[in-house]
Amino acid sequence: MIRSLADSETKKVWDGERSRKLPPDIAHRAYARLRMLDAAESLEDLHNPPSNRLHALKDDRAGQHSISINMQWRICFVWKDDGAHDVEIADYH
């Protein structure tokens, strides 16, 4: 379950509003991934589908995990016992 969002652009996508940061096709796919993240009861739930490419991040994003939107964009978050925190849509490559 999504417990908190990290920024206003992610909140716009989650609320179904238009994002100036993201192209419409990416925002649409991001919304679908956010719904999947919100439905997850455990981190393991996000291993499927494999296209999520769930993995733990390193370096300055240590402690975070990410799932893929596409090859460029990711949804990054901190997973705690009660769900996903500090959820953000990021282009961190």
ABEGO torsion letter per residue (X at the ends): XBABBABAAAAAAAAGBBBAABBAAAAAAAAAAAAAAAABABAAAAAOBAAAGBBBBBEAABGBBBBBABAABBBBBBBBAAEBBGBBBBBAX
